[in-house]
Amino acid sequence: MTDPTPHHDGAATAGARPAEVEIRDLTVVYRTEHGDLPAVSHASLDLRAGEITGLVGESGSGKSTLALSLLNAVPAPGRITTGSVEVAGVGDVTRLTGRRLRRTRGSALGYVFQASQNSLNPLKTVGKQLLDLGRSHEVEDLRGLVRRAGDLCERMGLDADRVLDSYQHELSGGMRQRIGIVLALVLNAEVLVLDEPTTALDMISQAAVLDIVRSVHRENGLATLVVTHDMGVVSEIADRLAVMYGGRIVEHGPAGELLRRPSHPYTRALIGATARIVGDPGLARALPGQPPDLTTLARRGCVFRDRCPLAMPVCEESDPALSEWTPGRFRACHAEPAPADRAAAVPAPRTQDDPIGGRP
């Protein structure tokens, strides 16, 4: 079990920004024929105003389930069994129901779904869907809502009149992704969650979307969570980085430091498997074995032990707690950090020779 103690992810560090979202000891299970199986297990994480947090891991690691928990929108047969998601000015979202929960979604928490085309109704124009959104949140000034949406569209390089009068099939993937961001922010949300924001986009559209995310985040002082399997995406925009495996957060800390000097063996393996833009592409190495699914996930001990080069007997019996091993850096591993990691001082600026370099 990871440490459920508040501030275990560095929220108490001197000079830290206030947390807009505090996730504490969150567990989400899915009911299956094998019983209740955890997709997220005792996760704790802070999202701070003015910071972009990246959440990375292989498919099936629990990233999207954790993100959906912020909206209390885990689909059946999943359910939140323990923990809380405290949102500033709202309270514990996991305890909200009905009208109050609907109003929180979109107004306080903006969510851009993984498949942008799936979040748009193919039978309605974007403008009509915008009006539906306003009515569902009891917005009185619908003309003002349309003006704000138009302003957001223009800031994202879109022709507002054309886009608001279009159906989803008339828009490219990059345009639909930007529309998703517009709809997530038009009600003045202070927390923005993007689930795989660059999936299925070409390289130019990826770069454009990331630039827009960074710009909108900075201009609005948002607390932003970017969920992705792409280490290049988080290296481009994230201030902080959390790594998930088998439903656990196994490492967490400042993105630049973590990418340059990963401490957890899973984080090292993820970075080692990333294709290089510069240098020798042959240096990339696939992770051994297969990531666990809900039915093969270890019920006790470390979830990564079967694929870990540092596994030892204690890993079979005890799940390592996520704990601070150096100021601002957290890991869940029984193996001692390498001496070089402990000796690392203030990180140098990133260069093209970094493990993850250039645009994704």
C-alpha positions as CSV (number, residue, x, y, z in Angstrom):
1,M,0.0,0.0,0.0
2,T,1.3,3.5,-0.9
3,D,1.5,6.1,1.8
4,P,-1.9,7.8,2.2
5,T,-0.4,10.5,4.4
6,P,-1.3,14.0,3.2
7,H,1.5,15.9,1.5
8,H,3.4,12.7,0.7
9,D,3.9,14.0,-2.8
10,G,5.6,17.2,-1.7
11,A,2.7,19.5,-1.1
12,A,4.3,20.6,2.1
13,T,7.5,21.6,0.4
14,A,8.5,25.2,1.2
15,G,7.4,27.6,-1.6
16,A,5.0,25.1,-3.1
17,R,1.9,26.5,-4.8
18,P,-1.5,25.7,-3.2
19,A,-3.1,22.5,-4.4
20,E,-6.2,23.0,-6.6
21,V,-6.9,19.3,-6.4
22,E,-5.8,16.9,-3.6
23,I,-6.2,13.2,-4.4
24,R,-5.7,11.1,-1.3
25,D,-5.6,7.3,-0.8
26,L,-7.8,6.8,-3.9
27,T,-8.8,3.2,-4.8
28,V,-11.0,2.3,-7.7
29,V,-12.1,-1.3,-8.3
30,Y,-13.9,-3.0,-11.1
31,R,-16.4,-5.8,-10.5
32,T,-15.5,-8.9,-12.5
33,E,-16.1,-12.6,-12.5
34,H,-12.9,-12.9,-10.5
35,G,-14.2,-10.5,-7.8
36,D,-13.5,-6.8,-7.2
37,L,-10.1,-6.0,-8.9
38,P,-8.3,-2.6,-8.3
39,A,-7.5,-0.4,-11.3
40,V,-6.2,2.3,-9.1
41,S,-4.7,1.4,-5.7
42,H,-4.2,4.0,-2.8
43,A,-3.1,6.8,-5.1
44,S,-2.3,10.2,-3.8
45,L,-1.4,13.2,-5.9
46,D,-1.7,17.0,-5.9
47,L,-2.5,19.2,-8.9
48,R,-1.4,22.8,-8.2
49,A,-2.5,26.0,-9.8
50,G,0.0,27.2,-12.4
51,E,1.5,23.8,-12.9
52,I,1.2,21.1,-15.5
53,T,1.4,17.6,-14.1
54,G,2.1,14.7,-16.5
55,L,0.7,11.3,-15.7
56,V,2.5,8.5,-17.7
57,G,2.5,4.8,-17.9
58,E,1.8,1.9,-20.3
59,S,-1.8,1.2,-21.4
60,G,-3.7,-0.4,-18.6
61,S,-1.7,1.3,-15.8
62,G,-4.8,3.1,-14.5
63,K,-4.1,6.6,-15.8
64,S,-7.5,7.2,-17.4
65,T,-9.3,5.6,-14.5
66,L,-7.5,8.0,-12.1
67,A,-8.3,11.0,-14.3
68,L,-12.0,10.0,-14.6
69,S,-12.1,9.8,-10.8
70,L,-11.5,13.6,-10.7
71,L,-15.0,13.9,-12.2
72,N,-16.5,11.1,-10.2
73,A,-17.2,9.6,-13.6
74,V,-15.7,6.1,-13.4
75,P,-17.9,4.0,-15.6
76,A,-19.7,0.9,-14.3
77,P,-18.8,-1.7,-13.2
78,G,-16.1,0.4,-11.7
79,R,-16.5,2.3,-8.5
80,I,-14.4,4.4,-6.0
81,T,-14.1,2.4,-2.8
82,T,-11.7,4.5,-0.7
83,G,-10.1,7.9,-0.7
84,S,-11.1,11.4,-1.7
85,V,-10.7,14.0,-4.4
86,E,-10.8,17.4,-2.8
87,V,-11.2,20.3,-5.3
88,A,-10.7,23.9,-4.0
89,G,-14.0,25.7,-3.6
90,V,-16.0,22.5,-4.3
91,G,-15.1,19.8,-1.7
92,D,-14.8,16.1,-2.1
93,V,-16.0,15.3,-5.6
94,T,-16.4,11.6,-4.8
95,R,-19.2,12.5,-2.4
96,L,-21.1,14.7,-4.9
97,T,-24.2,13.4,-6.8
98,G,-27.0,14.7,-9.0
99,R,-27.2,18.3,-9.9
100,R,-24.3,19.5,-7.8
101,L,-22.0,16.9,-9.5
102,R,-23.2,17.9,-13.0
103,R,-22.5,21.6,-12.3
104,T,-19.0,20.8,-11.0
105,R,-18.2,18.9,-14.2
106,G,-17.3,21.6,-16.8
107,S,-17.5,24.6,-14.5
108,A,-14.8,23.7,-11.9
109,L,-13.3,20.7,-13.8
110,G,-12.7,20.7,-17.5
111,Y,-12.1,17.4,-19.2
112,V,-10.8,16.7,-22.7
113,F,-11.5,13.1,-23.6
114,Q,-9.0,10.7,-25.2
115,A,-10.9,10.3,-28.5
116,S,-11.9,13.9,-29.3
117,Q,-14.4,12.8,-31.9
118,N,-16.2,10.7,-29.3
119,S,-16.9,13.8,-27.1
120,L,-18.8,15.5,-30.0
121,N,-22.3,14.7,-31.1
122,P,-22.2,13.9,-34.8
123,L,-25.8,15.0,-35.3
124,K,-25.3,18.5,-34.0
125,T,-23.1,21.4,-34.9
126,V,-20.4,22.5,-32.4
127,G,-22.4,25.7,-31.7
128,K,-25.6,23.7,-30.8
129,Q,-23.6,21.5,-28.5
130,L,-22.1,24.6,-26.9
131,L,-25.6,25.9,-26.2
132,D,-26.6,22.5,-24.8
133,L,-23.6,22.8,-22.5
134,G,-24.7,26.2,-21.3
135,R,-28.3,25.2,-20.7
136,S,-27.2,22.1,-18.7
137,H,-25.2,24.4,-16.4
138,E,-28.0,27.0,-16.3
139,V,-26.0,29.7,-17.9
140,E,-28.3,32.7,-18.3
141,D,-26.1,34.7,-20.8
142,L,-25.9,32.2,-23.7
143,R,-24.8,35.0,-26.1
144,G,-21.9,35.7,-23.8
145,L,-21.1,32.0,-23.7
146,V,-20.9,31.9,-27.5
147,R,-18.7,35.1,-27.5
148,R,-16.3,33.5,-25.0
149,A,-16.2,30.3,-27.1
150,G,-15.5,32.3,-30.1
151,D,-12.6,34.1,-28.4
152,L,-11.1,30.8,-27.3
153,C,-11.4,29.5,-30.8
154,E,-9.6,32.5,-32.2
155,R,-6.8,32.1,-29.6
156,M,-6.4,28.5,-30.8
157,G,-6.1,29.5,-34.4
158,L,-9.6,28.5,-35.4
159,D,-12.1,30.4,-37.5
160,A,-14.8,30.7,-34.8
161,D,-17.8,31.2,-37.2
162,R,-16.8,28.3,-39.3
163,V,-16.1,25.9,-36.5
164,L,-19.2,26.7,-34.4
165,D,-21.3,26.1,-37.5
166,S,-19.6,22.7,-38.3
167,Y,-20.3,19.1,-37.6
168,Q,-17.5,16.9,-36.2
169,H,-16.9,15.1,-39.5
170,E,-16.2,18.5,-41.1
171,L,-13.2,19.1,-38.8
172,S,-9.8,17.6,-38.7
173,G,-8.4,15.6,-35.7
174,G,-6.4,18.6,-34.6
175,M,-9.4,20.9,-34.8
176,R,-11.6,18.5,-32.9
177,Q,-8.9,18.3,-30.2
178,R,-8.9,22.1,-29.9
179,I,-12.7,22.2,-29.8
180,G,-12.5,19.8,-26.9
181,I,-10.3,22.2,-25.1
182,V,-12.6,25.1,-25.9
183,L,-15.6,23.2,-24.4
184,A,-13.6,22.2,-21.4
185,L,-12.7,25.9,-20.6
186,V,-15.7,27.9,-21.8
187,L,-17.3,27.7,-18.3
188,N,-14.1,29.1,-16.7
189,A,-12.9,25.8,-15.3
190,E,-9.8,26.1,-13.1
191,V,-8.7,22.5,-13.5
192,L,-8.0,21.1,-16.9
193,V,-7.6,17.3,-17.5
194,L,-6.4,16.2,-21.0
195,D,-6.5,12.4,-21.6
196,E,-4.0,11.5,-24.4
197,P,-4.3,14.9,-26.1
198,T,-2.0,14.1,-29.0
199,T,-3.1,10.5,-29.8
200,A,-3.8,9.9,-33.6
201,L,-2.5,13.4,-34.5
202,D,0.2,14.1,-37.0
203,M,3.5,15.6,-35.8
204,I,2.5,19.2,-36.8
205,S,-0.9,19.0,-35.2
206,Q,0.7,17.5,-32.0
207,A,3.1,20.4,-31.8
208,A,0.3,22.9,-32.3
209,V,-2.0,21.3,-29.7
210,L,0.9,21.2,-27.1
211,D,1.6,24.9,-27.8
212,I,-2.0,25.7,-27.3
213,V,-2.2,23.7,-24.0
214,R,0.8,25.5,-22.7
215,S,-0.5,28.9,-23.7
216,V,-4.0,28.5,-22.3
217,H,-2.7,26.9,-19.1
218,R,-0.3,29.9,-18.5
219,E,-2.8,32.6,-19.4
220,N,-5.5,31.2,-17.1
221,G,-3.3,30.0,-14.3
222,L,-4.8,26.5,-14.5
223,A,-4.0,23.3,-12.6
224,T,-3.5,21.0,-15.6
225,L,-3.2,17.2,-15.7
226,V,-2.0,15.6,-18.9
227,V,-2.5,11.9,-19.2
228,T,-0.3,10.2,-21.8
229,H,1.8,7.2,-22.6
230,D,4.1,9.5,-24.6
231,M,7.2,10.5,-22.7
232,G,8.0,13.1,-25.4
233,V,4.7,14.9,-24.6
234,V,5.4,15.3,-20.9
235,S,9.1,16.3,-21.5
236,E,7.7,19.1,-23.7
237,I,5.2,20.7,-21.3
238,A,5.1,19.1,-17.8
239,D,6.3,20.8,-14.7
240,R,5.8,17.7,-12.6
241,L,5.6,14.1,-13.5
242,A,3.8,11.1,-11.9
243,V,4.5,7.5,-13.2
244,M,1.9,4.8,-12.8
245,Y,2.2,1.0,-13.1
246,G,-0.4,-1.5,-12.2
247,G,-2.7,1.0,-10.6
248,R,0.1,2.4,-8.4
249,I,1.9,5.7,-8.5
250,V,5.5,4.4,-8.4
251,E,7.5,7.7,-8.9
252,H,6.7,11.4,-8.7
253,G,8.7,14.6,-8.8
254,P,9.8,17.6,-10.9
255,A,9.6,16.5,-14.5
256,G,13.0,17.7,-15.6
257,E,14.8,16.0,-12.8
258,L,12.8,12.8,-13.1
259,L,13.4,12.5,-16.8
260,R,17.1,13.2,-16.5
261,R,17.7,11.0,-13.4
262,P,14.8,8.4,-13.1
263,S,15.1,6.5,-9.8
264,H,12.4,3.8,-10.1
265,P,13.3,0.9,-12.4
266,Y,10.0,1.2,-14.2
267,T,10.6,4.8,-15.0
268,R,14.1,4.0,-16.3
269,A,12.7,1.2,-18.4
270,L,10.0,3.6,-19.9
271,I,12.6,6.1,-20.8
272,G,14.9,3.4,-22.2
273,A,12.2,2.2,-24.5
274,T,11.5,5.6,-25.9
275,A,12.6,6.1,-29.6
276,R,15.3,8.8,-30.0
277,I,15.0,11.8,-32.3
278,V,18.8,12.3,-31.9
279,G,21.6,9.8,-31.2
280,D,21.6,6.1,-31.8
281,P,18.0,4.7,-32.2
282,G,19.3,1.3,-31.4
283,L,19.7,2.3,-27.8
284,A,16.0,2.0,-27.3
285,R,15.1,-1.2,-25.5
286,A,11.6,-2.7,-25.1
287,L,10.5,-3.5,-21.6
288,P,10.6,-7.3,-20.9
289,G,7.4,-9.1,-20.3
290,Q,3.9,-7.8,-20.5
291,P,2.1,-5.1,-18.5
292,P,-0.4,-6.6,-16.0
293,D,-4.1,-6.4,-16.5
294,L,-6.7,-6.6,-13.8
295,T,-6.8,-10.4,-13.8
296,T,-3.0,-10.8,-13.6
297,L,-2.2,-8.0,-11.2
298,A,-0.2,-9.2,-8.2
299,R,-2.4,-9.2,-5.1
300,R,0.5,-8.8,-2.7
301,G,4.1,-7.4,-3.0
302,C,5.4,-5.0,-5.6
303,V,3.4,-4.9,-8.8
304,F,6.5,-4.4,-11.0
305,R,8.6,-7.3,-9.5
306,D,8.1,-9.8,-12.4
307,R,9.6,-7.3,-14.9
308,C,12.1,-5.6,-12.6
309,P,15.9,-6.2,-12.8
310,L,16.3,-5.2,-9.1
311,A,13.6,-7.6,-7.7
312,M,14.5,-9.3,-4.4
313,P,12.6,-11.6,-2.0
314,V,11.0,-8.7,-0.1
315,C,9.3,-7.6,-3.3
316,E,7.2,-10.8,-3.2
317,E,5.7,-10.0,0.1
318,S,5.6,-6.3,0.7
319,D,4.2,-3.5,-1.5
320,P,6.7,-0.6,-1.2
321,A,5.3,2.7,0.0
322,L,5.7,5.8,-2.0
323,S,8.1,7.9,0.1
324,E,10.4,10.9,-0.2
325,W,14.0,9.7,-0.8
326,T,15.4,13.2,-1.6
327,P,13.7,16.6,-1.3
328,G,10.8,16.8,-3.7
329,R,11.3,13.3,-5.2
330,F,9.2,10.3,-4.3
331,R,9.5,6.6,-5.3
332,A,7.9,3.3,-4.4
333,C,10.8,0.7,-4.5
334,H,12.5,-1.5,-1.9
335,A,15.9,-1.1,-3.7
336,E,18.1,1.7,-2.4
337,P,18.5,4.7,-4.8
338,A,21.7,4.6,-6.7
339,P,24.5,6.8,-5.1
340,A,24.6,8.9,-8.3
341,D,20.9,9.7,-7.8
342,R,21.4,10.8,-4.2
343,A,24.4,12.9,-5.2
344,A,22.5,14.7,-7.9
345,A,22.4,18.5,-7.3
346,V,20.5,21.2,-9.1
347,P,19.6,19.9,-12.6
348,A,21.2,21.4,-15.6
349,P,19.1,22.8,-18.4
350,R,17.7,20.2,-20.9
351,T,19.7,19.8,-24.1
352,Q,19.2,17.8,-27.2
353,D,21.3,15.0,-25.7
354,D,18.8,14.4,-22.9
355,P,17.1,11.0,-22.8
356,I,13.9,12.6,-24.2
357,G,14.8,15.4,-26.5
358,G,13.0,17.6,-29.0
359,R,9.3,17.8,-29.8
360,P,7.3,14.5,-29.7
